[in-house]
């Protein structure tokens, strides 16, 4: 147990942080699966931010869809920068 806590877990911290960050970014950008399977769902039941942006772009509201992309970028940045700092605050040197 001591080897696991003091050696194994600290050495896997970098890989774990990378997997968590990439999974959250992928989860926030889950447009393709939702659009292919439901097209935004019956009504707006399965809409995510990316599908709303795409629908606005299709309707010809280019400024609104660009603003939505900026909001999505800022949302991902606001979530990922502190999370990345928190997960990578203590690196192990070999």
Rosetta blueprint (number, residue, H / E / L):
1 X L
2 X H
3 X H
4 X H
5 X H
6 X H
7 X H
8 X H
9 X H
10 X H
11 X H
12 X L
13 X H
14 X H
15 X H
16 X H
17 X H
18 X H
19 X H
20 X H
21 X H
22 X H
23 X H
24 X H
25 X H
26 X H
27 X H
28 X H
29 X L
30 X L
31 X H
32 X H
33 X H
34 X H
35 X H
36 X H
37 X H
38 X L
39 X L
40 X L
41 X L
42 X L
43 X L
44 X L
45 X L
46 X L
47 X L
48 X L
49 X H
50 X H
51 X H
52 X H
53 X H
54 X H
55 X H
56 X H
57 X H
58 X H
59 X L
60 X L
61 X L
62 X H
63 X H
64 X H
65 X H
66 X H
67 X H
68 X H
69 X H
70 X H
71 X H
72 X H
73 X H
74 X H
75 X H
76 X H
77 X H
78 X H
79 X H
80 X H
81 X H
82 X H
83 X H
84 X H
85 X H
86 X H
87 X H
88 X L
89 X L
90 X L
91 X L
92 X L
93 X L
94 X L
